[in-house]
Amino acid sequence: MNETARSALIDNDIVVFGLIAATLGLIFWLASGPTPFWRKFFSWVPALLLCYFVPAFYNTVGLIDGENSALYNPVASRILLPAALVLLTLSIDLKGILKLGPKLLFVFCAGTVGVALGAVVAFQLMAWLHPPAVAGDTWKGMAALSGSWIGGGANMVAIREVYGVDATLFGQFAVVDVAFASLWMAVLLFLANRSSQIDLRSGADTRALDELRDRIAAYEAANARIPTLADLMMIVGVAFGIVGLAHAVGGPVAAWFGANFEFAPRFSLDSSFVWVVVLATLAGLALSFTRVRELESAGASKLGTVCLYFLIACIGMQMDFLQLANRPELLAIGAIWMAVHVLVIWGAARLVNAPLFYFGVGSMGNIGAAASAPVIAAAFHPSLAPVGVLLGTVGYATGTVIAYFIGQVLRVMAGQ
């Protein structure tokens, strides 16, 4: 057990699980508006945001040790996330999602361009303003971070191996990754709660998105029923049965790709997590064409949303607010980098008159990949989570290759 783990007041994951569950229960009870104060409070502060920040506060003050807890990995990310994807994909309206059109892909690609451009701008600005910040092998750490912000953690590790990033430098940029990705996710969760007002004010074209949401709502209203014990057991059985199957198949498939194809690491095809996410999503999509889809009427997506909220809390409990001040020069790089990404994707969204949903899920499809993009998508509507998964998996597929070339550009800028 490391020093961080020993310093935590609560180091028993079962106790931490109970604390997180009780915290989520309290937040949603207060969000139901038991008093006028709480009704007013939650009209401004979305419950989703508190589900993220309260566990982060627990971690920051040393009540828990989120970084070394097993709740995120394997429980939340490896079990609850794929289970949520299965349940949220069961009722997917594939034709409706396809009708969202090329604008969504355009905004997503603009986000990728924003990450690449942000790396170059941040490096150059810091080279002018504070040269020591980008001296030595800093470019290698930035290359690894670009892998994470285009694809995900697997891509970041892959770039670390490609460029031989020092363990200390890699850890420092991992802090930058968690800090800014977490803060940006919190901002998007806040904006999602106000998407209707923002889209109305900006004049965004929300017809395709509104039509999809209305169709989902109409289906739920027409088919909803009080779930029986058999319904609930079938929902749990389908979700976690597929999770188990996805892990059973995903591991060997990833190992086979890694052993037989040299390009596998570049596309994260040797990552079992990538295959678990893909297989769970494909299984849910396949079941949406069968009678299993009827489980949605018994609340399948609601149970999937419960899993997502636990995932959000477990992501939040990894964040330490105090770490934001540990390396100010690297944080400055991250701030400039993220600002460029946001400006580019915002400009792209405005160019095609896209709604806030495209902006949010397009950005998090890059910055957070398949682990976080469905959370942002579900904040707009639970049944939109698969859209985030699709964009996140695109990021996984392209992240390593694009980050490799970003690294080459940064290497030249560093004079190495």
C-alpha positions in Angstrom: 0.0 0.0 0.0 1.4 3.4 -1.0 1.6 6.5 1.1 -1.5 8.0 -0.4 -3.5 5.0 0.4 -2.2 5.0 4.1 -3.2 8.6 4.5 -6.8 8.1 3.6 -9.2 8.0 6.5 -11.3 5.3 4.8 -9.2 2.6 3.0 -11.8 -0.1 2.8 -13.4 -0.1 -0.6 -16.7 -1.7 0.7 -17.0 1.3 3.1 -16.1 3.7 0.2 -18.8 2.0 -2.0 -21.4 2.5 0.8 -20.3 6.2 1.2 -20.6 6.8 -2.5 -24.0 5.1 -2.7 -25.3 7.0 0.3 -24.0 10.3 -1.2 -25.7 9.7 -4.5 -28.9 8.8 -2.7 -28.8 12.0 -0.6 -28.1 14.1 -3.7 -31.0 12.8 -5.6 -33.3 13.0 -2.6 -32.4 16.7 -2.2 -32.8 17.1 -6.0 -36.4 15.9 -5.7 -37.1 19.2 -3.9 -38.1 18.3 -0.4 -37.9 22.1 0.5 -38.1 25.3 -1.5 -34.4 26.0 -0.9 -33.3 22.7 -2.5 -35.7 23.2 -5.4 -34.1 26.6 -6.1 -30.6 25.2 -5.5 -31.0 22.4 -8.0 -32.6 24.7 -10.6 -29.1 26.2 -10.9 -26.8 23.3 -9.9 -27.5 20.1 -11.7 -27.5 16.9 -9.5 -25.1 15.3 -12.0 -22.4 17.9 -11.2 -22.6 17.2 -7.5 -22.4 13.5 -8.2 -19.0 14.4 -9.7 -17.7 17.0 -7.3 -18.7 15.7 -3.9 -16.6 12.5 -4.4 -13.8 14.7 -5.7 -14.0 16.7 -2.4 -13.8 13.4 -0.4 -10.6 12.5 -2.2 -9.1 16.0 -1.9 -9.5 16.2 1.9 -8.2 12.6 2.4 -11.4 11.0 3.4 -10.9 8.4 0.7 -8.2 7.5 -1.8 -9.9 7.5 -5.1 -6.7 6.9 -7.1 -5.9 3.6 -5.4 -9.4 2.4 -5.0 -10.7 -0.5 -7.0 -14.1 1.1 -7.3 -13.2 2.8 -10.6 -11.1 0.0 -12.0 -12.4 -2.7 -12.2 -15.9 -2.1 -10.7 -17.1 1.1 -12.4 -15.1 1.2 -15.7 -14.9 -2.5 -16.4 -18.3 -3.7 -15.0 -20.8 -0.8 -14.6 -19.8 1.1 -17.8 -20.3 -1.8 -20.2 -23.5 -2.8 -18.3 -24.8 0.7 -18.7 -23.9 0.6 -22.4 -25.9 -2.6 -22.9 -28.9 -1.3 -21.1 -28.9 2.1 -22.7 -28.4 0.6 -26.2 -31.2 -1.9 -25.9 -33.8 0.8 -26.9 -31.6 2.6 -29.3 -33.2 4.2 -32.3 -30.5 3.5 -34.8 -32.3 5.2 -37.7 -32.9 8.2 -35.6 -29.2 8.5 -34.6 -28.2 8.2 -38.3 -30.5 11.0 -39.1 -28.3 13.3 -36.8 -26.3 13.5 -40.0 -22.7 14.5 -40.9 -22.7 17.6 -38.7 -22.0 15.6 -35.6 -19.0 13.9 -37.3 -17.7 17.2 -38.6 -17.8 18.7 -35.1 -16.1 15.7 -33.6 -13.3 15.9 -36.2 -12.9 19.6 -35.5 -12.4 18.6 -31.9 -9.5 16.3 -33.0 -8.0 19.1 -35.0 -8.4 21.4 -32.0 -6.4 18.9 -29.8 -3.6 18.7 -32.4 -3.5 22.5 -33.0 -3.7 23.1 -29.2 -0.6 21.0 -28.6 1.4 23.1 -31.1 0.1 26.5 -29.9 0.6 25.6 -26.2 4.2 24.4 -26.9 5.1 27.6 -28.9 3.5 30.0 -26.5 5.2 28.5 -23.5 8.5 28.5 -25.5 8.1 32.2 -25.8 6.7 33.0 -22.4 8.6 30.4 -20.2 11.1 28.3 -22.1 12.0 26.0 -19.1 8.4 24.7 -19.3 9.0 23.0 -22.6 12.6 22.2 -22.2 14.1 18.7 -22.4 11.7 15.9 -23.0 8.5 17.8 -22.3 7.4 17.2 -25.8 7.3 13.5 -25.2 4.9 14.0 -22.3 2.8 16.2 -24.5 2.7 13.6 -27.2 1.4 11.1 -24.6 -1.2 13.5 -23.4 -2.4 14.1 -27.0 -2.9 10.3 -27.2 -5.2 10.5 -24.2 -7.1 13.6 -25.4 -7.8 12.2 -28.9 -8.3 8.6 -27.8 -8.0 7.5 -24.2 -5.8 6.0 -21.6 -4.7 3.1 -23.8 -3.5 5.5 -26.5 -1.6 7.5 -23.9 0.2 4.4 -22.7 0.9 3.3 -26.2 2.5 6.7 -27.0 4.5 6.4 -23.8 6.0 3.2 -25.1 6.6 4.6 -28.6 8.5 7.6 -27.4 9.9 6.2 -24.1 8.4 8.8 -21.9 10.1 8.9 -18.4 7.8 7.6 -15.7 8.0 10.9 -13.7 7.2 13.0 -16.7 4.4 10.6 -17.7 2.9 10.9 -14.2 3.0 14.7 -14.2 1.1 14.8 -17.5 -1.3 12.2 -16.2 -2.2 14.8 -13.5 -2.7 17.4 -16.2 -4.9 15.0 -18.1 -7.1 14.2 -15.1 -7.3 17.8 -14.0 -8.4 19.4 -17.2 -10.4 16.5 -18.6 -12.2 16.4 -15.3 -12.8 20.1 -15.1 -14.0 20.2 -18.7 -16.3 17.3 -18.1 -17.8 19.2 -15.2 -18.4 22.3 -17.3 -20.1 20.2 -20.0 -22.3 18.5 -17.4 -23.3 22.0 -16.2 -24.0 23.2 -19.7 -26.0 20.1 -20.6 -28.5 21.0 -17.9 -29.1 24.3 -19.8 -28.9 23.0 -23.3 -32.4 24.0 -24.3 -31.9 27.7 -23.3 -28.4 27.8 -24.9 -29.6 26.3 -28.2 -32.6 28.7 -28.3 -30.4 31.7 -27.7 -27.8 30.6 -30.3 -30.5 29.6 -32.9 -29.0 26.2 -33.4 -30.7 23.7 -35.6 -32.0 21.1 -33.2 -34.7 19.5 -35.3 -33.1 16.1 -35.8 -32.1 15.9 -32.2 -35.5 17.0 -30.9 -37.2 14.5 -33.2 -35.1 11.7 -31.8 -35.7 12.7 -28.2 -39.5 13.1 -28.8 -39.6 9.7 -30.5 -37.8 8.1 -27.5 -40.1 9.8 -25.1 -43.2 8.8 -27.0 -42.0 5.2 -27.0 -41.4 5.2 -23.3 -44.8 6.8 -22.6 -46.7 4.3 -24.7 -44.9 1.2 -23.5 -43.9 1.9 -19.9 -45.1 -0.5 -17.2 -44.4 -1.3 -13.6 -41.5 -3.8 -13.6 -42.0 -7.2 -12.0 -39.3 -9.1 -10.2 -38.9 -11.2 -13.4 -38.4 -8.0 -15.4 -35.7 -6.8 -13.0 -33.9 -10.1 -12.9 -33.9 -10.3 -16.7 -32.5 -6.8 -17.0 -29.7 -7.6 -14.6 -29.1 -11.0 -16.2 -28.9 -9.5 -19.7 -26.7 -6.6 -18.7 -24.1 -8.4 -16.5 -24.3 -11.6 -18.6 -23.2 -9.6 -21.6 -20.5 -7.9 -19.5 -19.1 -11.2 -18.5 -19.2 -12.5 -22.1 -17.6 -9.3 -23.4 -14.7 -9.7 -21.0 -14.4 -13.4 -21.8 -14.2 -12.7 -25.5 -12.5 -9.3 -25.3 -9.3 -10.5 -23.6 -8.4 -13.2 -26.0 -9.4 -11.1 -29.0 -7.1 -8.3 -27.8 -4.3 -10.7 -27.2 -4.7 -12.3 -30.7 -4.6 -8.9 -32.4 -1.6 -7.9 -30.4 0.3 -11.1 -31.3 -0.6 -11.2 -35.0 -0.8 -7.6 -36.2 1.9 -5.0 -35.8 -0.6 -2.2 -36.3 -2.7 -3.4 -33.4 -1.1 -1.1 -30.7 -1.5 2.0 -33.0 -5.3 1.5 -33.1 -5.6 0.2 -29.5 -6.8 -3.2 -30.9 -4.6 -4.9 -28.3 -6.5 -3.3 -25.4 -9.1 -5.6 -23.9 -11.0 -2.6 -22.5 -11.6 -1.3 -26.0 -13.0 -4.7 -27.1 -15.2 -4.9 -24.0 -16.7 -1.5 -24.8 -17.2 -2.4 -28.5 -18.6 -5.8 -27.8 -21.0 -4.5 -25.1 -22.2 -1.8 -27.4 -22.6 -4.1 -30.4 -24.5 -6.7 -28.2 -26.9 -4.1 -27.0 -27.4 -2.8 -30.5 -28.1 -6.3 -31.8 -30.6 -6.9 -29.0 -32.4 -3.7 -29.9 -33.7 -5.5 -33.0 -35.1 -8.4 -30.9 -37.9 -8.7 -28.3 -35.3 -8.0 -25.6 -35.9 -4.4 -26.5 -39.2 -4.7 -24.6 -37.1 -4.6 -21.3 -36.9 -0.9 -21.9 -40.5 -0.6 -21.0 -39.6 -2.1 -17.6 -36.9 0.5 -16.9 -33.8 -1.0 -18.5 -32.4 2.5 -19.4 -33.1 3.8 -15.9 -31.0 1.0 -14.4 -28.4 1.8 -17.0 -28.5 5.4 -15.9 -27.9 4.3 -12.2 -24.8 2.5 -13.4 -23.7 5.7 -15.2 -24.1 7.8 -12.1 -21.9 5.4 -10.1 -19.4 5.7 -12.9 -19.5 9.5 -12.7 -19.0 9.4 -8.9 -16.0 7.0 -9.3 -14.5 9.3 -12.0 -14.9 12.2 -9.6 -13.3 10.4 -6.7 -10.0 10.2 -8.6 -9.6 13.9 -8.8 -7.6 15.9 -6.2 -8.2 19.6 -6.4 -4.8 20.3 -4.7 -2.9 18.7 -7.6 -4.0 21.5 -9.8 -1.3 23.7 -8.2 1.6 21.2 -8.1 3.2 22.0 -11.4 2.0 25.4 -12.6 4.0 25.4 -15.8 2.5 22.1 -17.0 -0.9 23.3 -15.9 -0.4 26.4 -18.0 0.4 24.2 -21.0 -2.8 22.2 -20.3 -4.9 25.4 -20.0 -3.7 26.8 -23.3 -4.1 23.5 -25.0 -7.7 22.9 -23.8 -8.6 26.5 -24.6 -7.6 26.0 -28.2 -9.5 22.8 -28.5 -12.6 24.4 -27.1 -12.4 27.4 -29.4 -11.9 25.3 -32.5 -14.7 22.9 -31.8 -17.0 25.8 -30.7 -16.2 27.6 -34.0 -17.0 24.4 -36.0 -20.3 23.9 -34.1 -21.3 27.6 -34.8 -20.2 27.2 -38.5 -22.7 24.4 -39.1 -25.3 25.8 -36.6 -25.0 22.6 -34.5 -26.8 22.2 -31.1 -24.9 22.1 -27.8 -25.2 18.3 -27.8 -22.9 18.0 -30.8 -20.4 20.4 -29.2 -20.4 18.5 -25.9 -20.3 14.9 -27.1 -17.9 15.8 -30.0 -15.5 17.4 -27.5 -15.7 14.6 -24.9 -15.5 12.0 -27.6 -12.0 13.2 -28.0 -11.0 14.3 -24.5 -12.7 11.5 -22.6 -13.2 8.8 -25.3 -15.5 5.9 -24.7 -15.3 6.1 -20.9 -16.7 9.6 -20.6 -18.4 10.5 -23.9 -21.5 8.4 -23.1 -21.7 10.1 -19.7 -22.0 13.5 -21.4 -24.3 12.2 -24.1 -26.6 10.7 -21.4 -26.7 14.1 -19.6 -28.7 15.3 -22.6 -30.8 12.2 -22.7 -30.1 8.7 -21.4 -30.8 7.1 -24.7 -28.2 9.2 -26.5 -25.4 7.5 -24.6 -24.6 5.2 -27.6 -23.8 8.3 -29.7 -21.0 9.0 -27.2 -19.8 5.4 -27.4 -19.6 5.6 -31.2 -17.5 8.8 -31.2 -15.3 7.5 -28.3 -14.4 4.3 -30.2 -13.5 6.4 -33.2 -11.1 8.3 -30.9 -9.6 5.0 -29.7 -9.1 3.9 -33.3 -7.3 7.1 -34.4 -5.7 8.4 -31.2 -2.4 6.6 -31.3 -1.7 7.4 -35.0 -2.6 11.1 -34.7 -0.7 11.5 -31.4 2.4 9.9 -33.0 2.5 12.6 -35.7 1.8 15.3 -33.1 4.8 14.0 -31.2 6.9 14.3 -34.4 5.9 17.9 -34.8 6.6 18.7 -31.2 10.0 16.9 -31.5 11.0 19.2 -34.4 9.7 22.3 -32.5 11.9 21.2 -29.5 14.9 21.0 -31.8 15.5 17.2 -31.2 
